[in-house]
Each structure stands twice: as structure tokens, then as C-alpha cells.
Amino acid sequence: MEGKTREEMGKSMMTETWLRKHRSLYLGATRHPFIRSIRDGNIDLSSFKTWLGQDYIYVRAFVPFVASVLTKAWKGSDDSSSDMEVILGGVAALNDEISWFKKEASKWGVQLSDIVPQKANQDYCRFLESLMIPEVEYTIAITAFWAIEAVYQESFAHCLEDGTKTPAELQETCQRWGNEGFGQYCNSLRKIADRQLEKASDDIITKAEVTFLRVVEHEVEFWNMSHGGT
Ligand SMILES: Cc1ncc(CNC=O)c(N)n1
């Protein structure tokens, strides 16, 4: 690569470049103390319940966000029918996920109707809303979507690795995002993002990188909120 500009090297695998460049921030999200505490089996159950209630509120805001990405794919993608299949699969999974949150909440005695969104959650939901407006390009929205899903996938898959002490009653939660199928789905989203970024202008690439960083920062704040456990 010596003597070559980035332009000559090409823009392929932009997500790889970012994950390498922002590795410590990314690990701050996927190896957060909240996730470590699940993995080590010393999680405080009140933290888990806080996360559960707050994440239910988050996911309800995430559904319209994903629907907005689907809308953008319809007109903004080079391969819209295959992108739409992947994204629609995501919407379908969220339908099941909402039911799972309700079932899980009743299991833990968490009253979902009483949950008040905390500041980090409000900030994250507001950020999602800012990405829903039509002026935000498909490339930016799909990058955010991939990053949001990838953080959860890597975090929870980490709790299922051999030798971890994840409590039995939290295994199902970890499976929900840490399973192989969800991993494949995240890979599909990543491929779409990389394909869009490959043909994007430098201005869009810069905006997408900033969006990626904001997502990871919001994810860290989200875990922090749960870990604080009030
Ligand atoms: C805060 C946050 N980030 C990502 C996800 C995973 N996507 C859908 O479930 C989630 N549930 N919550």
C-alpha cells in the first residue's frame, strides 16, 4: 500500500477500517462492565431488570427507525429487492422481540407500563428519530442500523462463549442476540453497508463514520444507564 492514496486503495470494507480505527471505543460497548457482569455471573438482577424495561422502550422506537431504513432502501439502494428482504426480516424479528420483552418482563416482575425512559434512552431514541427524516441518506441509515445490531450481537455472543458463567436465567436473553442466525443477519447488514459505502462520496463516508461513532457512544451510555441500576 506504500505510496498509495486511500482513493487508489479503494473504499472497500469501510466497516473493517472503522472497526480497526475505533477499536477501543467499540470494545467499550461490546465488552462493557454490564456485559462482563453477565458473563462472569455476578450481575445484579436489579441492573438486568432496569436494562429490560429500558430496552423495551428503546425497541419500540427502533421499529419505526427500521421501517424508515426499509423506506430508504426502496428508492436508495442499487439492489433494493435483496436489501428490502434483509431489512424486512429485521422488522419481522422485532415483532417477535416485542412479545418476548412482554413475556420476559412478566417473568421478572417488571411492569412495562410503569417504565419511565431515562436520559440516555431518551437521547438515543432522539438520535434514532433524527435518522428517520427523508433527508438522511440510505447509506447513513443502513450504517447506523448495522452498527446498532452488531453491538448487541457481539456483546451477547460474548456471554455465550465456552467457559463463561452466564446465569441460566439469562441464557435465553443472550441467545436472542448472540445466536448464529442473528450473527448472519448482522453480516448481511454489514455487506449492504459496505456496498453502499463503496460507491459513496467522501462527504457521505465522513458522515457515515460520524454516525457509526455516535451509535457506539449511545450504546455505551445505554449500558451505563442499566449498570447504574435505579
Ligand atoms: C440499545 C439497544 N441497541 C441495540 C438493540 C438490538 N436491536 C434490536 O433489538 C437493542 N435491543 N437495544
The ligand as an SDF file (V2000), in Angstrom:
LIG
                    3D

 12 12  0  0  0  0  0  0  0  0999 V2000
  -29.9790   -0.2240   22.9770 C   0  0  0  0  0  0  0  0  0  0  0  0
  -30.1580   -1.3580   22.0160 C   0  0  0  0  0  0  0  0  0  0  0  0
  -29.3310   -1.4870   20.9700 N   0  0  0  0  0  0  0  0  0  0  0  0
  -29.4880   -2.4900   20.0880 C   0  0  0  0  0  0  0  0  0  0  0  0
  -30.5070   -3.4010   20.2280 C   0  0  0  0  0  0  0  0  0  0  0  0
  -30.6270   -4.5500   19.2740 C   0  0  0  0  0  0  0  0  0  0  0  0
  -31.6240   -4.3400   18.2910 N   0  0  0  0  0  0  0  0  0  0  0  0
  -32.8830   -4.8130   18.4510 C   0  0  0  0  0  0  0  0  0  0  0  0
  -33.2940   -5.4120   19.3990 O   0  0  0  0  0  0  0  0  0  0  0  0
  -31.3660   -3.2390   21.3230 C   0  0  0  0  0  0  0  0  0  0  0  0
  -32.3820   -4.0850   21.5770 N   0  0  0  0  0  0  0  0  0  0  0  0
  -31.1600   -2.2200   22.2030 N   0  0  0  0  0  0  0  0  0  0  0  0
  1  2  1  0
  2  3  1  0
  2 12  2  0
  3  4  2  0
  4  5  1  0
  5  6  1  0
  5 10  2  0
  6  7  1  0
  7  8  1  0
  8  9  2  0
 10 11  1  0
 10 12  1  0
M  END
$$$$
